[in-house]
Amino acid sequence: MVDDLVRNMQSRSAELRSLNARVRFVLGAPDAIILLDARSTPVTVTRADGEAECTLRLSPENLGKLMDGRLNPMLAYTMGKLKVEGSTGIAMKLASLLDS
């Protein structure tokens, strides 16, 4: 599941470029981490851990739903399905990019 999410993000790297930030997705299990680096050229999406301006904590299923447009980011946040650490501005920009 996590590898599928990585591939999905990699396929959208061109549109994620405008984020210009590093975002870490913590998906429950200790080894279920995705690091999106939209500062690098090209944009990289890996299963590595690292420093990020924004960390999003959610389940792999909910990340998949967010990326497919089946879960509204604000609703997920309000319902506690999505937790944001660090820059909420980056999280909101990412939500609009994923939602498009």
Phi and psi in radians as a Rosetta constraint file:
Dihedral C 1 N 2 CA 2 C 2 CIRCULARHARMONIC -1.131 0.35
Dihedral N 2 CA 2 C 2 N 3 CIRCULARHARMONIC -0.702 0.35
Dihedral C 2 N 3 CA 3 C 3 CIRCULARHARMONIC -1.082 0.35
Dihedral N 3 CA 3 C 3 N 4 CIRCULARHARMONIC -0.640 0.35
Dihedral C 3 N 4 CA 4 C 4 CIRCULARHARMONIC -1.110 0.35
Dihedral N 4 CA 4 C 4 N 5 CIRCULARHARMONIC -0.704 0.35
Dihedral C 4 N 5 CA 5 C 5 CIRCULARHARMONIC -1.141 0.35
Dihedral N 5 CA 5 C 5 N 6 CIRCULARHARMONIC -0.697 0.35
Dihedral C 5 N 6 CA 6 C 6 CIRCULARHARMONIC -1.065 0.35
Dihedral N 6 CA 6 C 6 N 7 CIRCULARHARMONIC -0.825 0.35
Dihedral C 6 N 7 CA 7 C 7 CIRCULARHARMONIC -1.072 0.35
Dihedral N 7 CA 7 C 7 N 8 CIRCULARHARMONIC -0.707 0.35
Dihedral C 7 N 8 CA 8 C 8 CIRCULARHARMONIC -1.081 0.35
Dihedral N 8 CA 8 C 8 N 9 CIRCULARHARMONIC -0.786 0.35
Dihedral C 8 N 9 CA 9 C 9 CIRCULARHARMONIC -1.151 0.35
Dihedral N 9 CA 9 C 9 N 10 CIRCULARHARMONIC -0.699 0.35
Dihedral C 9 N 10 CA 10 C 10 CIRCULARHARMONIC -1.066 0.35
Dihedral N 10 CA 10 C 10 N 11 CIRCULARHARMONIC -0.654 0.35
Dihedral C 10 N 11 CA 11 C 11 CIRCULARHARMONIC -1.217 0.35
Dihedral N 11 CA 11 C 11 N 12 CIRCULARHARMONIC -0.324 0.35
Dihedral C 11 N 12 CA 12 C 12 CIRCULARHARMONIC -1.836 0.35
Dihedral N 12 CA 12 C 12 N 13 CIRCULARHARMONIC 0.273 0.35
Dihedral C 12 N 13 CA 13 C 13 CIRCULARHARMONIC -1.036 0.35
Dihedral N 13 CA 13 C 13 N 14 CIRCULARHARMONIC -0.589 0.35
Dihedral C 13 N 14 CA 14 C 14 CIRCULARHARMONIC -1.078 0.35
Dihedral N 14 CA 14 C 14 N 15 CIRCULARHARMONIC -0.754 0.35
Dihedral C 14 N 15 CA 15 C 15 CIRCULARHARMONIC -1.333 0.35
Dihedral N 15 CA 15 C 15 N 16 CIRCULARHARMONIC -0.421 0.35
Dihedral C 15 N 16 CA 16 C 16 CIRCULARHARMONIC -1.397 0.35
Dihedral N 16 CA 16 C 16 N 17 CIRCULARHARMONIC -0.223 0.35
Dihedral C 16 N 17 CA 17 C 17 CIRCULARHARMONIC -0.955 0.35
Dihedral N 17 CA 17 C 17 N 18 CIRCULARHARMONIC -0.674 0.35
Dihedral C 17 N 18 CA 18 C 18 CIRCULARHARMONIC -1.170 0.35
Dihedral N 18 CA 18 C 18 N 19 CIRCULARHARMONIC -0.220 0.35
Dihedral C 18 N 19 CA 19 C 19 CIRCULARHARMONIC -1.124 0.35
Dihedral N 19 CA 19 C 19 N 20 CIRCULARHARMONIC -0.687 0.35
Dihedral C 19 N 20 CA 20 C 20 CIRCULARHARMONIC 0.893 0.35
Dihedral N 20 CA 20 C 20 N 21 CIRCULARHARMONIC 0.819 0.35
Dihedral C 20 N 21 CA 21 C 21 CIRCULARHARMONIC -2.710 0.35
Dihedral N 21 CA 21 C 21 N 22 CIRCULARHARMONIC 2.941 0.35
Dihedral C 21 N 22 CA 22 C 22 CIRCULARHARMONIC -1.856 0.35
Dihedral N 22 CA 22 C 22 N 23 CIRCULARHARMONIC 2.255 0.35
Dihedral C 22 N 23 CA 23 C 23 CIRCULARHARMONIC -2.203 0.35
Dihedral N 23 CA 23 C 23 N 24 CIRCULARHARMONIC 2.312 0.35
Dihedral C 23 N 24 CA 24 C 24 CIRCULARHARMONIC -1.895 0.35
Dihedral N 24 CA 24 C 24 N 25 CIRCULARHARMONIC 2.278 0.35
Dihedral C 24 N 25 CA 25 C 25 CIRCULARHARMONIC -1.855 0.35
Dihedral N 25 CA 25 C 25 N 26 CIRCULARHARMONIC 2.075 0.35
Dihedral C 25 N 26 CA 26 C 26 CIRCULARHARMONIC -1.832 0.35
Dihedral N 26 CA 26 C 26 N 27 CIRCULARHARMONIC 2.006 0.35
Dihedral C 26 N 27 CA 27 C 27 CIRCULARHARMONIC -1.920 0.35
Dihedral N 27 CA 27 C 27 N 28 CIRCULARHARMONIC 0.757 0.35
Dihedral C 27 N 28 CA 28 C 28 CIRCULARHARMONIC 1.665 0.35
Dihedral N 28 CA 28 C 28 N 29 CIRCULARHARMONIC -1.393 0.35
Dihedral C 28 N 29 CA 29 C 29 CIRCULARHARMONIC -1.199 0.35
Dihedral N 29 CA 29 C 29 N 30 CIRCULARHARMONIC 2.628 0.35
Dihedral C 29 N 30 CA 30 C 30 CIRCULARHARMONIC -0.998 0.35
Dihedral N 30 CA 30 C 30 N 31 CIRCULARHARMONIC -0.555 0.35
Dihedral C 30 N 31 CA 31 C 31 CIRCULARHARMONIC -1.663 0.35
Dihedral N 31 CA 31 C 31 N 32 CIRCULARHARMONIC 0.059 0.35
Dihedral C 31 N 32 CA 32 C 32 CIRCULARHARMONIC -1.706 0.35
Dihedral N 32 CA 32 C 32 N 33 CIRCULARHARMONIC 1.322 0.35
Dihedral C 32 N 33 CA 33 C 33 CIRCULARHARMONIC -2.229 0.35
Dihedral N 33 CA 33 C 33 N 34 CIRCULARHARMONIC 2.421 0.35
Dihedral C 33 N 34 CA 34 C 34 CIRCULARHARMONIC -2.145 0.35
Dihedral N 34 CA 34 C 34 N 35 CIRCULARHARMONIC 2.337 0.35
Dihedral C 34 N 35 CA 35 C 35 CIRCULARHARMONIC -2.021 0.35
Dihedral N 35 CA 35 C 35 N 36 CIRCULARHARMONIC 2.072 0.35
Dihedral C 35 N 36 CA 36 C 36 CIRCULARHARMONIC -1.785 0.35
Dihedral N 36 CA 36 C 36 N 37 CIRCULARHARMONIC 2.055 0.35
Dihedral C 36 N 37 CA 37 C 37 CIRCULARHARMONIC -1.986 0.35
Dihedral N 37 CA 37 C 37 N 38 CIRCULARHARMONIC 1.693 0.35
Dihedral C 37 N 38 CA 38 C 38 CIRCULARHARMONIC -1.591 0.35
Dihedral N 38 CA 38 C 38 N 39 CIRCULARHARMONIC 0.162 0.35
Dihedral C 38 N 39 CA 39 C 39 CIRCULARHARMONIC -1.597 0.35
Dihedral N 39 CA 39 C 39 N 40 CIRCULARHARMONIC -0.453 0.35
Dihedral C 39 N 40 CA 40 C 40 CIRCULARHARMONIC -1.399 0.35
Dihedral N 40 CA 40 C 40 N 41 CIRCULARHARMONIC 2.780 0.35
Dihedral C 40 N 41 CA 41 C 41 CIRCULARHARMONIC -2.141 0.35
Dihedral N 41 CA 41 C 41 N 42 CIRCULARHARMONIC 1.994 0.35
Dihedral C 41 N 42 CA 42 C 42 CIRCULARHARMONIC -1.333 0.35
Dihedral N 42 CA 42 C 42 N 43 CIRCULARHARMONIC 2.993 0.35
Dihedral C 42 N 43 CA 43 C 43 CIRCULARHARMONIC -1.038 0.35
Dihedral N 43 CA 43 C 43 N 44 CIRCULARHARMONIC 2.355 0.35
Dihedral C 43 N 44 CA 44 C 44 CIRCULARHARMONIC -2.007 0.35
Dihedral N 44 CA 44 C 44 N 45 CIRCULARHARMONIC 2.507 0.35
Dihedral C 44 N 45 CA 45 C 45 CIRCULARHARMONIC -2.303 0.35
Dihedral N 45 CA 45 C 45 N 46 CIRCULARHARMONIC 2.039 0.35
Dihedral C 45 N 46 CA 46 C 46 CIRCULARHARMONIC -2.340 0.35
Dihedral N 46 CA 46 C 46 N 47 CIRCULARHARMONIC 2.949 0.35
Dihedral C 46 N 47 CA 47 C 47 CIRCULARHARMONIC -1.558 0.35
Dihedral N 47 CA 47 C 47 N 48 CIRCULARHARMONIC 0.183 0.35
Dihedral C 47 N 48 CA 48 C 48 CIRCULARHARMONIC -1.394 0.35
Dihedral N 48 CA 48 C 48 N 49 CIRCULARHARMONIC 2.790 0.35
Dihedral C 48 N 49 CA 49 C 49 CIRCULARHARMONIC -1.736 0.35
Dihedral N 49 CA 49 C 49 N 50 CIRCULARHARMONIC 2.749 0.35
Dihedral C 49 N 50 CA 50 C 50 CIRCULARHARMONIC 3.104 0.35
Dihedral N 50 CA 50 C 50 N 51 CIRCULARHARMONIC 3.109 0.35
Dihedral C 50 N 51 CA 51 C 51 CIRCULARHARMONIC -1.208 0.35
Dihedral N 51 CA 51 C 51 N 52 CIRCULARHARMONIC 2.529 0.35
Dihedral C 51 N 52 CA 52 C 52 CIRCULARHARMONIC -2.649 0.35
Dihedral N 52 CA 52 C 52 N 53 CIRCULARHARMONIC 2.661 0.35
Dihedral C 52 N 53 CA 53 C 53 CIRCULARHARMONIC -1.296 0.35
Dihedral N 53 CA 53 C 53 N 54 CIRCULARHARMONIC -0.391 0.35
Dihedral C 53 N 54 CA 54 C 54 CIRCULARHARMONIC -2.510 0.35
Dihedral N 54 CA 54 C 54 N 55 CIRCULARHARMONIC 2.339 0.35
Dihedral C 54 N 55 CA 55 C 55 CIRCULARHARMONIC -2.071 0.35
Dihedral N 55 CA 55 C 55 N 56 CIRCULARHARMONIC 2.253 0.35
Dihedral C 55 N 56 CA 56 C 56 CIRCULARHARMONIC -1.948 0.35
Dihedral N 56 CA 56 C 56 N 57 CIRCULARHARMONIC 2.239 0.35
Dihedral C 56 N 57 CA 57 C 57 CIRCULARHARMONIC -1.954 0.35
Dihedral N 57 CA 57 C 57 N 58 CIRCULARHARMONIC 2.105 0.35
Dihedral C 57 N 58 CA 58 C 58 CIRCULARHARMONIC -2.868 0.35
Dihedral N 58 CA 58 C 58 N 59 CIRCULARHARMONIC 2.981 0.35
Dihedral C 58 N 59 CA 59 C 59 CIRCULARHARMONIC -1.389 0.35
Dihedral N 59 CA 59 C 59 N 60 CIRCULARHARMONIC 2.712 0.35
Dihedral C 59 N 60 CA 60 C 60 CIRCULARHARMONIC -1.014 0.35
Dihedral N 60 CA 60 C 60 N 61 CIRCULARHARMONIC -0.644 0.35
Dihedral C 60 N 61 CA 61 C 61 CIRCULARHARMONIC -1.098 0.35
Dihedral N 61 CA 61 C 61 N 62 CIRCULARHARMONIC -0.768 0.35
Dihedral C 61 N 62 CA 62 C 62 CIRCULARHARMONIC -1.215 0.35
Dihedral N 62 CA 62 C 62 N 63 CIRCULARHARMONIC -0.585 0.35
Dihedral C 62 N 63 CA 63 C 63 CIRCULARHARMONIC -1.119 0.35
Dihedral N 63 CA 63 C 63 N 64 CIRCULARHARMONIC -0.727 0.35
Dihedral C 63 N 64 CA 64 C 64 CIRCULARHARMONIC -1.047 0.35
Dihedral N 64 CA 64 C 64 N 65 CIRCULARHARMONIC -0.741 0.35
Dihedral C 64 N 65 CA 65 C 65 CIRCULARHARMONIC -1.149 0.35
Dihedral N 65 CA 65 C 65 N 66 CIRCULARHARMONIC -0.684 0.35
Dihedral C 65 N 66 CA 66 C 66 CIRCULARHARMONIC -1.078 0.35
Dihedral N 66 CA 66 C 66 N 67 CIRCULARHARMONIC -0.766 0.35
Dihedral C 66 N 67 CA 67 C 67 CIRCULARHARMONIC -1.228 0.35
Dihedral N 67 CA 67 C 67 N 68 CIRCULARHARMONIC -0.481 0.35
Dihedral C 67 N 68 CA 68 C 68 CIRCULARHARMONIC -1.533 0.35
Dihedral N 68 CA 68 C 68 N 69 CIRCULARHARMONIC -0.095 0.35
Dihedral C 68 N 69 CA 69 C 69 CIRCULARHARMONIC 1.398 0.35
Dihedral N 69 CA 69 C 69 N 70 CIRCULARHARMONIC 0.252 0.35
Dihedral C 69 N 70 CA 70 C 70 CIRCULARHARMONIC -1.626 0.35
Dihedral N 70 CA 70 C 70 N 71 CIRCULARHARMONIC -0.060 0.35
Dihedral C 70 N 71 CA 71 C 71 CIRCULARHARMONIC -2.419 0.35
Dihedral N 71 CA 71 C 71 N 72 CIRCULARHARMONIC 2.157 0.35
Dihedral C 71 N 72 CA 72 C 72 CIRCULARHARMONIC -1.283 0.35
Dihedral N 72 CA 72 C 72 N 73 CIRCULARHARMONIC 2.244 0.35
Dihedral C 72 N 73 CA 73 C 73 CIRCULARHARMONIC -1.023 0.35
Dihedral N 73 CA 73 C 73 N 74 CIRCULARHARMONIC -0.716 0.35
Dihedral C 73 N 74 CA 74 C 74 CIRCULARHARMONIC -1.177 0.35
Dihedral N 74 CA 74 C 74 N 75 CIRCULARHARMONIC -0.670 0.35
Dihedral C 74 N 75 CA 75 C 75 CIRCULARHARMONIC -1.145 0.35
Dihedral N 75 CA 75 C 75 N 76 CIRCULARHARMONIC -0.740 0.35
Dihedral C 75 N 76 CA 76 C 76 CIRCULARHARMONIC -1.054 0.35
Dihedral N 76 CA 76 C 76 N 77 CIRCULARHARMONIC -0.741 0.35
Dihedral C 76 N 77 CA 77 C 77 CIRCULARHARMONIC -1.147 0.35
Dihedral N 77 CA 77 C 77 N 78 CIRCULARHARMONIC -0.799 0.35
Dihedral C 77 N 78 CA 78 C 78 CIRCULARHARMONIC -1.098 0.35
Dihedral N 78 CA 78 C 78 N 79 CIRCULARHARMONIC -0.659 0.35
Dihedral C 78 N 79 CA 79 C 79 CIRCULARHARMONIC -1.453 0.35
Dihedral N 79 CA 79 C 79 N 80 CIRCULARHARMONIC -0.019 0.35
Dihedral C 79 N 80 CA 80 C 80 CIRCULARHARMONIC 1.409 0.35
Dihedral N 80 CA 80 C 80 N 81 CIRCULARHARMONIC 0.179 0.35
Dihedral C 80 N 81 CA 81 C 81 CIRCULARHARMONIC -1.417 0.35
Dihedral N 81 CA 81 C 81 N 82 CIRCULARHARMONIC -0.229 0.35
Dihedral C 81 N 82 CA 82 C 82 CIRCULARHARMONIC -2.374 0.35
Dihedral N 82 CA 82 C 82 N 83 CIRCULARHARMONIC 2.168 0.35
Dihedral C 82 N 83 CA 83 C 83 CIRCULARHARMONIC -2.005 0.35
Dihedral N 83 CA 83 C 83 N 84 CIRCULARHARMONIC 2.403 0.35
Dihedral C 83 N 84 CA 84 C 84 CIRCULARHARMONIC -2.024 0.35
Dihedral N 84 CA 84 C 84 N 85 CIRCULARHARMONIC 2.258 0.35
Dihedral C 84 N 85 CA 85 C 85 CIRCULARHARMONIC -2.117 0.35
Dihedral N 85 CA 85 C 85 N 86 CIRCULARHARMONIC 2.366 0.35
Dihedral C 85 N 86 CA 86 C 86 CIRCULARHARMONIC 1.647 0.35
Dihedral N 86 CA 86 C 86 N 87 CIRCULARHARMONIC -2.500 0.35
Dihedral C 86 N 87 CA 87 C 87 CIRCULARHARMONIC -1.250 0.35
Dihedral N 87 CA 87 C 87 N 88 CIRCULARHARMONIC 1.953 0.35
Dihedral C 87 N 88 CA 88 C 88 CIRCULARHARMONIC -1.272 0.35
Dihedral N 88 CA 88 C 88 N 89 CIRCULARHARMONIC -0.449 0.35
Dihedral C 88 N 89 CA 89 C 89 CIRCULARHARMONIC -1.084 0.35
Dihedral N 89 CA 89 C 89 N 90 CIRCULARHARMONIC -0.756 0.35
Dihedral C 89 N 90 CA 90 C 90 CIRCULARHARMONIC -1.133 0.35
Dihedral N 90 CA 90 C 90 N 91 CIRCULARHARMONIC -0.717 0.35
Dihedral C 90 N 91 CA 91 C 91 CIRCULARHARMONIC -1.071 0.35
Dihedral N 91 CA 91 C 91 N 92 CIRCULARHARMONIC -0.710 0.35
Dihedral C 91 N 92 CA 92 C 92 CIRCULARHARMONIC -1.202 0.35
Dihedral N 92 CA 92 C 92 N 93 CIRCULARHARMONIC -0.681 0.35
Dihedral C 92 N 93 CA 93 C 93 CIRCULARHARMONIC -1.136 0.35
Dihedral N 93 CA 93 C 93 N 94 CIRCULARHARMONIC -0.731 0.35
Dihedral C 93 N 94 CA 94 C 94 CIRCULARHARMONIC -1.098 0.35
Dihedral N 94 CA 94 C 94 N 95 CIRCULARHARMONIC -0.726 0.35
Dihedral C 94 N 95 CA 95 C 95 CIRCULARHARMONIC -1.036 0.35
Dihedral N 95 CA 95 C 95 N 96 CIRCULARHARMONIC -0.718 0.35
Dihedral C 95 N 96 CA 96 C 96 CIRCULARHARMONIC -1.206 0.35
Dihedral N 96 CA 96 C 96 N 97 CIRCULARHARMONIC -0.590 0.35
Dihedral C 96 N 97 CA 97 C 97 CIRCULARHARMONIC -1.236 0.35
Dihedral N 97 CA 97 C 97 N 98 CIRCULARHARMONIC -0.707 0.35
Dihedral C 97 N 98 CA 98 C 98 CIRCULARHARMONIC -1.228 0.35
Dihedral N 98 CA 98 C 98 N 99 CIRCULARHARMONIC -0.546 0.35
Dihedral C 98 N 99 CA 99 C 99 CIRCULARHARMONIC -1.337 0.35
Dihedral N 99 CA 99 C 99 N 100 CIRCULARHARMONIC -0.274 0.35
